[in-house]
Amino acid sequence: MDWAWTGRLRVPAFQRPLKWTRRDVVQLFDSIVRGFPIGSLLLWEREAPAETAVLGPLTVDAPAGPAVYVVDGQQRLTTLACALYPDGVDDPQFRVGYDLDRQEFVPTPRGGDGLVVPVHVLYEGSRLLAWFRDRPHLAEHFDAASAVSRSLRDLRIPAYVVRQDDEDTLREIFDRMNNAGKRLTRGEVFAALHRPLTDEVTLTPAWVAEQVQARTAFGMLDQQTAMQVVLARRGPDVTREIRNEFSRQARGRDEAAAAEGAAEAYRLGRDAAVAAVRFLQDVAAVPHRAVLPYQFLLVALVRLFGAGGRPTPREERLLRRFVWRAAVAGPVLARGNTSGVSRELNARVVPGDVAGSVRGLLAAATRDPHPYPPVNPFRTNSAASKMVLAALWATGPLSPSTGEPVSASDLVAALDEGGARSVTPLLVPENRLPDGRTTVGNRLLLVSPHDLETPPLELLRVADDEVLASHLLTREDVEALASPDRAVEVAYARSERAAAVFRRFLDRMCEWEQEDTPDLGSAMVDEAADETSGGTAPTHGPG
């Protein structure tokens, strides 16, 4: 752990991205305390340059000198380094604690739980003493917590350290260690061991996708979108010939290409994508790619954020209108050809002119009339249903089991783990309704594992009226759901309520009647409106 937190322990560029879920993280700590074997490690010791070492969400300024690269064991060591980090890592995947009452490890919600000790507190004896000193009413649990703490601190993991530059020997060891479990293919092993640890050739669209996910938790971009992210920042036509993208011929045709090599293009594409995603999350009410209606919206934003300059708050508000107006007009804009609409939108971006680019994008997206997309049929892979899901999330659904608001980080973690379908369980079995699976009125938005593991009606019967209202239900609805005949009536009534919520959400995001020019006078008018409407960003609460 000292090596991880001081930069001596590093993950080479050839490693696969993190694949563990929160369940895997919890099970690792359970195995440690129960004395189960957790495997061995393969480490490669060699000189390394000064760089920023990255272990999942943890970044460390690593000095030049002897370093230990993790060839086998990345998932385990990254989990331990992040979860045990002295101040904790602000990432839901690694927030784990020990439940003193249930005597087991559990995911720790933001804000903590009175009976759950965070693992980074358990790991350090003085922190554990201070934690119990502040909670004298839990003194009876101290001995049990101390035993768990000792199990963590005393853990020893067998490790094989290769201290030579003979890659043939390393390849043979690595090949043998990966013959069981989730095996790498021989091609992956060969590619991993023959790629330089830090050379720029390891930068690929997959690297961009992994970096964006690590920095934003937006969800892993598919390879096609990640490639378009890199291309869009360099030019509007993302369908252009890519074989010569970084060749001398391309540099001769394109001044922008002449100024940067492939490595710089990937890094700048990554940075533009991170900026675009953070705008979607913080301003445009799109917390995760699972609720992004069209990928071409992200690509256009990458083109804008990568073209130089930063939008002002007023321009961000106009840009939010662009995102949602383009989403509403999507079928008309695309006309069955998303590549064509991507080229058109990207061409509206003028490098160095943020205000003009925002005006161009907004003009391209605005259509009159602007019919609302239908809420039914509800299918989590359709653009309209992704928009509906974003609208339902913006209303601020409460957890039926706790009555508390669900955090964005919890939603993101749940979407990462199981996708949009996993967080929209059926209210009543689909055979109770003619179109039970595709009616939005028969879908709940639930995120917490306990909520998802408990039958919906069982949850709702004990929920208070405020919780029910956050899910577009009344006490009478819950009682009616017990009757097969009345369940249909409830589901269709909820569909109507969802449609009303959806229309209000789109009206708030699109601001159809507001002035679209970014001049000072318009900004002053909109700012005055903000004082009564709650500001430019969507509120996460009932509405």
LUMDREN-464711 format. One line per field, with one value per residue (C-alpha): x, y, z; residue number from 0; residue in one letter. Coordinates in pm, whole numbers. Example, Ala and Ser with C-alpha at 12.3 -4.5 7.8 and 13.67 -1.06 7.14 Angstrom:
px	1230;1367
py	-450;-106
pz	780;714
pos	0;1
code	a;s
***
This chain:
px	0;289;420;79;29;380;392;632;359;238;0;161;-14;-73;-304;-672;-917;-1066;-1350;-1443;-1784;-1876;-1975;-1620;-1475;-1695;-1612;-1238;-1258;-1486;-1230;-948;-1127;-1245;-893;-973;-683;-696;-426;-72;84;330;538;809;1075;1254;1351;1065;1029;852;484;132;62;-302;-472;-840;-968;-649;-373;-27;271;529;899;1157;1343;1290;926;720;478;173;171;-84;-305;-416;-780;-688;-413;-614;-909;-693;-510;-835;-1053;-782;-657;-621;-884;-1101;-1149;-1458;-1570;-1878;-1713;-1456;-1669;-1688;-1741;-1791;-2145;-2105;-2459;-2463;-2091;-2020;-1877;-2126;-2117;-2107;-2356;-2238;-2270;-2208;-2420;-2404;-2321;-2086;-1714;-1538;-1255;-999;-1084;-1054;-712;-552;-559;-556;-841;-1042;-990;-1096;-1403;-1523;-1428;-1677;-1943;-1935;-2275;-2109;-1838;-1969;-1864;-1503;-1347;-1511;-1402;-1046;-1031;-1137;-880;-601;-705;-661;-332;-178;-268;21;-12;241;420;667;901;1090;1408;1545;1479;1443;1095;1094;1113;841;620;654;566;273;141;144;-24;-310;-399;-694;-993;-1070;-792;-637;-605;-253;-278;-359;-67;169;49;72;426;566;412;641;523;493;537;274;177;-35;-269;-577;-951;-992;-750;-962;-1276;-1104;-969;-1305;-1471;-1202;-1237;-1614;-1786;-2007;-1997;-1758;-1777;-1798;-1501;-1683;-1772;-1425;-1271;-1512;-1415;-1054;-1151;-1412;-1170;-939;-1205;-1584;-1614;-1586;-1647;-1325;-1054;-867;-580;-375;-495;-145;52;264;0;-263;-30;23;-352;-444;-270;-419;-288;57;76;30;118;-101;-23;-114;-431;-546;-471;-641;-939;-955;-950;-1223;-1438;-1398;-1502;-1803;-1914;-1886;-2105;-2363;-2355;-2340;-2550;-2754;-2904;-2743;-2568;-2462;-2430;-2717;-2953;-2780;-3034;-2784;-2408;-2373;-2465;-2152;-1938;-2062;-1989;-1638;-1587;-1695;-1498;-1190;-1199;-1061;-1222;-1474;-1845;-1971;-2261;-2499;-2347;-2372;-2742;-2783;-2575;-2810;-3099;-2909;-2862;-3228;-3374;-3151;-3263;-3629;-3567;-3340;-3550;-3595;-3231;-3091;-3335;-3194;-2835;-2661;-2328;-2481;-2624;-2292;-2108;-2367;-2349;-1971;-1943;-2131;-1838;-1591;-1254;-1189;-1548;-1742;-2035;-2076;-2043;-2312;-2546;-2480;-2549;-2866;-2994;-2930;-3121;-3423;-3733;-4083;-4318;-4146;-4370;-4289;-4151;-4388;-4326;-4453;-4342;-4067;-3750;-3427;-3224;-3444;-3361;-3708;-3698;-3351;-3496;-3786;-3542;-3346;-3672;-3774;-3431;-3455;-3772;-3562;-3689;-3650;-3535;-3840;-3629;-3463;-3684;-3368;-3280;-3068;-2735;-2609;-2305;-2536;-2727;-2404;-2271;-2596;-2599;-2235;-2310;-2628;-2736;-3065;-3276;-3143;-3264;-3612;-3776;-4139;-4393;-4616;-4543;-4577;-4843;-5076;-5087;-5145;-4819;-4664;-4300;-4323;-4551;-4355;-4632;-4521;-4158;-4000;-3668;-3477;-3104;-3019;-2934;-3181;-3459;-3384;-3370;-3709;-4043;-4172;-4513;-4352;-4134;-4415;-4660;-4433;-4316;-4452;-4656;-4356;-4166;-4469;-4517;-4153;-4238;-4563;-4778;-5040;-5141;-5460;-5253;-5053;-5370;-5519;-5213;-5310;-5608;-5523;-5814;-5710;-5336;-5398;-5573;-5284;-5017;-5192;-5255;-4883;-4803;-5006;-4825;-4488;-4582;-4667;-4335;-4155;-4313;-4231;-3873;-3830;-3986;-3734;-3437;-3533;-3674;-3870;-3999;-3674;-3459;-3170;-2928;-2633;-2618;-2603;-2965;-3096;-2866;-3005;-3363;-3283;-3094;-3401;-3604;-3349;-3417;-3769;-3704;-3404;-3110;-2972;-2901;-3191;-3296;-3282;-3605;-3979;-4105
py	0;237;170;238;568;699;611;319;71;130;-25;-59;90;-254;-364;-423;-173;-239;-488;-547;-443;-333;-693;-805;-539;-650;-1016;-943;-802;-1086;-1337;-1161;-1165;-1523;-1637;-1742;-1740;-1440;-1551;-1436;-1141;-1107;-790;-655;-434;-190;176;410;779;1041;1039;1045;693;592;322;340;674;730;940;986;1199;925;1018;869;566;198;103;-213;-275;-494;-761;-986;-870;-526;-566;-675;-418;-130;-228;-240;85;276;130;155;499;700;964;736;766;948;666;454;137;146;279;-39;-85;-351;-373;-430;-559;-799;-881;-858;-619;-400;-111;210;480;841;996;663;451;452;81;59;119;229;-8;273;338;-32;-47;212;133;493;586;291;394;751;623;422;701;922;647;519;355;104;-5;-364;-403;-287;-631;-768;-464;-496;-858;-754;-472;-717;-942;-654;-525;-872;-984;-1131;-1196;-1418;-1215;-1308;-1024;-1042;-835;-873;-742;-1087;-1057;-1421;-1533;-1292;-1406;-1768;-1691;-1471;-1734;-2002;-1779;-1702;-2057;-2070;-1854;-1563;-1646;-1398;-1514;-1588;-1289;-1063;-1206;-1157;-802;-711;-829;-684;-338;-84;21;393;434;637;345;213;513;390;466;201;400;712;524;391;735;906;642;666;1045;1084;749;824;466;304;454;199;174;355;656;668;680;954;1154;1163;1238;1505;1726;1723;1772;1773;1464;1161;927;1028;780;694;481;789;1002;1052;1001;1260;1286;1383;1637;1791;1838;1955;2225;2098;1748;1886;2037;1715;1349;1053;1055;1421;1369;1091;1292;1606;1397;1247;1593;1727;1421;1461;1828;1737;1459;1681;1937;1667;1551;1887;2111;1902;1645;1345;1153;847;735;491;793;982;969;990;943;1217;1469;1376;1386;1738;1855;1708;1903;2222;2170;2065;2368;2611;2836;2763;2844;3115;3029;3187;2983;2668;2734;2769;2455;2269;2379;2244;1902;1853;2021;1800;1498;1587;1649;1344;1137;1439;1546;1199;1088;740;861;951;997;1271;1460;1423;1585;1864;1944;1920;2158;2420;2443;2717;2677;2971;3104;2947;3190;3147;2771;2751;2963;2739;2419;2558;2677;2334;2159;2387;2265;2410;2248;2036;1738;1557;1204;933;773;438;188;204;26;114;103;356;727;833;601;723;1074;956;791;1118;1301;1050;1074;1456;1432;1301;947;836;493;297;112;418;710;902;1062;843;1003;1045;832;546;573;575;272;81;171;66;-266;-365;-101;87;-228;-327;-3;-8;-322;-407;-278;-583;-899;-835;-1106;-890;-624;-645;-458;-489;-479;-182;45;310;308;-43;60;182;365;188;201;60;-314;-372;-201;-411;-738;-687;-746;-399;-426;-537;-225;13;-112;14;331;668;900;1116;815;697;1041;1044;731;881;664;722;509;419;302;62;-84;-117;-302;-602;-651;-790;-600;-265;-304;-213;106;205;137;346;628;626;643;964;1107;1009;1178;1498;1485;1421;1721;1952;1825;1889;2233;2314;2179;2311;2649;2671;3023;3179;3409;3214;3500;3522;3904;4083;4198;3845;3719;3976;3873;3504;3574;3751;3443;3227;3404;3264;2931;2809;2877;2727;2377;2135;2078;1722;1714;1674;1853
pz	0;72;-277;-428;-243;-314;-684;-679;-772;-1126;-1377;-1721;-2022;-2174;-1892;-1956;-1797;-1456;-1485;-1122;-992;-640;-571;-657;-425;-134;-196;-192;161;269;141;327;664;620;536;179;-68;-301;-542;-600;-780;-1064;-1043;-1270;-1112;-1340;-1373;-1462;-1555;-1346;-1436;-1297;-1176;-1211;-1002;-1092;-960;-757;-914;-763;-869;-914;-912;-1146;-1013;-939;-988;-959;-1245;-1184;-1454;-1281;-993;-1112;-1002;-649;-588;-733;-513;-200;-281;-342;-70;199;98;423;339;129;-246;-370;-595;-519;-647;-365;-79;129;500;765;902;1276;1315;1020;1060;690;435;248;-1;202;98;70;414;584;813;1190;1213;913;963;638;547;536;903;988;823;1053;1424;1547;1314;1439;1802;1722;1535;1835;2078;1894;1918;2277;2229;1993;2240;2249;1884;1934;1982;1666;1466;1602;1485;1135;1144;1231;943;702;842;871;519;324;-49;-229;-494;-765;-858;-1188;-1158;-1506;-1854;-2009;-2160;-2272;-1911;-1809;-2097;-1994;-1629;-1728;-1969;-1701;-1440;-1678;-1774;-1532;-1443;-1675;-1915;-2149;-2505;-2619;-2847;-2549;-2354;-2647;-2713;-2346;-2300;-2622;-2591;-2426;-2081;-2150;-2526;-2709;-2936;-2647;-2690;-2875;-2887;-2616;-2401;-2457;-2348;-2035;-1944;-1987;-1771;-1501;-1481;-1511;-1435;-1737;-1859;-2105;-2453;-2731;-2967;-3251;-3037;-2880;-3226;-3335;-3026;-3145;-3505;-3428;-3238;-3541;-3809;-3859;-4082;-3855;-4150;-4327;-4424;-4105;-4233;-4313;-4023;-3883;-4204;-4382;-4655;-4397;-4241;-4578;-4623;-4275;-4072;-3747;-3815;-3887;-3539;-3343;-3349;-3266;-2893;-2857;-3062;-2829;-2516;-2644;-2759;-2412;-2251;-2482;-2413;-2037;-2062;-2280;-2045;-1739;-1913;-1982;-1621;-1444;-1670;-1914;-1671;-1845;-1564;-1766;-2126;-2065;-2071;-2355;-2643;-2932;-2942;-3204;-2932;-2737;-3052;-3138;-2784;-2805;-3126;-2946;-2624;-2821;-3052;-2797;-2538;-2267;-2279;-2046;-1812;-2063;-2348;-2136;-2097;-2474;-2520;-2287;-2508;-2808;-2648;-2565;-2872;-3088;-2886;-2944;-3315;-3345;-3587;-3816;-3794;-3857;-4126;-4081;-4118;-3794;-3974;-4184;-3886;-3704;-3997;-4014;-3643;-3626;-3922;-3720;-3479;-3569;-3392;-3162;-3180;-2894;-2910;-3285;-3258;-2988;-3202;-3501;-3310;-3157;-3494;-3646;-3367;-3337;-3518;-3519;-3443;-3180;-3093;-2771;-2816;-2685;-2346;-2472;-2577;-2313;-2425;-2249;-2572;-2756;-2768;-2650;-2349;-2253;-2249;-2034;-1793;-1762;-1687;-1419;-1261;-1252;-1038;-749;-679;-318;-206;-85;171;330;225;132;-202;-427;-514;-868;-782;-676;-1005;-1204;-1016;-1077;-1447;-1480;-1318;-1500;-1752;-1778;-1775;-1433;-1268;-1424;-1283;-1351;-1101;-1153;-1357;-1728;-1766;-1555;-1830;-2206;-2268;-1925;-2030;-2265;-2062;-1871;-1611;-1517;-1463;-1141;-1118;-839;-773;-432;-427;-143;-337;-644;-447;-276;-455;-560;-394;-69;-78;-165;97;376;199;310;89;-4;-135;-331;-483;-598;-799;-936;-709;-441;-144;-331;-629;-411;-266;-615;-746;-533;-763;-1111;-1265;-1122;-1193;-1556;-1450;-1220;-1483;-1747;-1499;-1413;-1785;-1808;-1506;-1654;-1980;-1792;-1601;-1930;-2101;-1810;-1808;-2180;-2149;-1875;-2069;-2415;-2306;-2629;-2574;-2449;-2662;-2817;-2881;-2643;-2627;-2293;-2299;-2344;-2072;-1830;-1913;-1859;-1537;-1404;-1497;-1317;-989;-995;-1165;-965;-1198;-1514;-1387;-1347;-990;-862;-668;-708;-1017
pos	0;1;2;3;4;5;6;7;8;9;10;11;12;13;14;15;16;17;18;19;20;21;22;23;24;25;26;27;28;29;30;31;32;33;34;35;36;37;38;39;40;41;42;43;44;45;46;47;48;49;50;51;52;53;54;55;56;57;58;59;60;61;62;63;64;65;66;67;68;69;70;71;72;73;74;75;76;77;78;79;80;81;82;83;84;85;86;87;88;89;90;91;92;93;94;95;96;97;98;99;100;101;102;103;104;105;106;107;108;109;110;111;112;113;114;115;116;117;118;119;120;121;122;123;124;125;126;127;128;129;130;131;132;133;134;135;136;137;138;139;140;141;142;143;144;145;146;147;148;149;150;151;152;153;154;155;156;157;158;159;160;161;162;163;164;165;166;167;168;169;170;171;172;173;174;175;176;177;178;179;180;181;182;183;184;185;186;187;188;189;190;191;192;193;194;195;196;197;198;199;200;201;202;203;204;205;206;207;208;209;210;211;212;213;214;215;216;217;218;219;220;221;222;223;224;225;226;227;228;229;230;231;232;233;234;235;236;237;238;239;240;241;242;243;244;245;246;247;248;249;250;251;252;253;254;255;256;257;258;259;260;261;262;263;264;265;266;267;268;269;270;271;272;273;274;275;276;277;278;279;280;281;282;283;284;285;286;287;288;289;290;291;292;293;294;295;296;297;298;299;300;301;302;303;304;305;306;307;308;309;310;311;312;313;314;315;316;317;318;319;320;321;322;323;324;325;326;327;328;329;330;331;332;333;334;335;336;337;338;339;340;341;342;343;344;345;346;347;348;349;350;351;352;353;354;355;356;357;358;359;360;361;362;363;364;365;366;367;368;369;370;371;372;373;374;375;376;377;378;379;380;381;382;383;384;385;386;387;388;389;390;391;392;393;394;395;396;397;398;399;400;401;402;403;404;405;406;407;408;409;410;411;412;413;414;415;416;417;418;419;420;421;422;423;424;425;426;427;428;429;430;431;432;433;434;435;436;437;438;439;440;441;442;443;444;445;446;447;448;449;450;451;452;453;454;455;456;457;458;459;460;461;462;463;464;465;466;467;468;469;470;471;472;473;474;475;476;477;478;479;480;481;482;483;484;485;486;487;488;489;490;491;492;493;494;495;496;497;498;499;500;501;502;503;504;505;506;507;508;509;510;511;512;513;514;515;516;517;518;519;520;521;522;523;524;525;526;527;528;529;530;531;532;533;534;535;536;537;538;539;540;541;542
code	m;d;w;a;w;t;g;r;l;r;v;p;a;f;q;r;p;l;k;w;t;r;r;d;v;v;q;l;f;d;s;i;v;r;g;f;p;i;g;s;l;l;l;w;e;r;e;a;p;a;e;t;a;v;l;g;p;l;t;v;d;a;p;a;g;p;a;v;y;v;v;d;g;q;q;r;l;t;t;l;a;c;a;l;y;p;d;g;v;d;d;p;q;f;r;v;g;y;d;l;d;r;q;e;f;v;p;t;p;r;g;g;d;g;l;v;v;p;v;h;v;l;y;e;g;s;r;l;l;a;w;f;r;d;r;p;h;l;a;e;h;f;d;a;a;s;a;v;s;r;s;l;r;d;l;r;i;p;a;y;v;v;r;q;d;d;e;d;t;l;r;e;i;f;d;r;m;n;n;a;g;k;r;l;t;r;g;e;v;f;a;a;l;h;r;p;l;t;d;e;v;t;l;t;p;a;w;v;a;e;q;v;q;a;r;t;a;f;g;m;l;d;q;q;t;a;m;q;v;v;l;a;r;r;g;p;d;v;t;r;e;i;r;n;e;f;s;r;q;a;r;g;r;d;e;a;a;a;a;e;g;a;a;e;a;y;r;l;g;r;d;a;a;v;a;a;v;r;f;l;q;d;v;a;a;v;p;h;r;a;v;l;p;y;q;f;l;l;v;a;l;v;r;l;f;g;a;g;g;r;p;t;p;r;e;e;r;l;l;r;r;f;v;w;r;a;a;v;a;g;p;v;l;a;r;g;n;t;s;g;v;s;r;e;l;n;a;r;v;v;p;g;d;v;a;g;s;v;r;g;l;l;a;a;a;t;r;d;p;h;p;y;p;p;v;n;p;f;r;t;n;s;a;a;s;k;m;v;l;a;a;l;w;a;t;g;p;l;s;p;s;t;g;e;p;v;s;a;s;d;l;v;a;a;l;d;e;g;g;a;r;s;v;t;p;l;l;v;p;e;n;r;l;p;d;g;r;t;t;v;g;n;r;l;l;l;v;s;p;h;d;l;e;t;p;p;l;e;l;l;r;v;a;d;d;e;v;l;a;s;h;l;l;t;r;e;d;v;e;a;l;a;s;p;d;r;a;v;e;v;a;y;a;r;s;e;r;a;a;a;v;f;r;r;f;l;d;r;m;c;e;w;e;q;e;d;t;p;d;l;g;s;a;m;v;d;e;a;a;d;e;t;s;g;g;t;a;p;t;h;g;p;g
***
